[in-house]
């Protein structure tokens, strides 16, 4: 009887951990998506990211910092997006 209870408790504990990890990953993914900018911003700056900051992919913060450092080399479309976003 005790072994059955312990086995059941272990399953519940694993399920609880799995759901907690799932919730964390969902929240993290939505936060990461929010950091990536609008589709228009991505469309305007993607060529510049590959040209100037390819070594920073997939780190969004590092890419943004790289684009800021290379502001004078940005395409007109990407520079406009940065100006509109206050970057």
Number of C-alpha atoms within 10 A of each C-alpha: 6 7 8 9 10 11 12 12 12 12 12 12 12 12 12 12 12 12 12 12 12 12 12 12 12 12 12 12 12 11 11 13 12 10 12 15 14 12 9 11 18 15 13 20 22 14 15 20 20 13 12 17 18 14 13 16 12 9 11 15 13 14 20 18 14 17 22 15 12 13 14 10 14 21 13 12 15 23 21 16 18 19 10 10 10 7 13
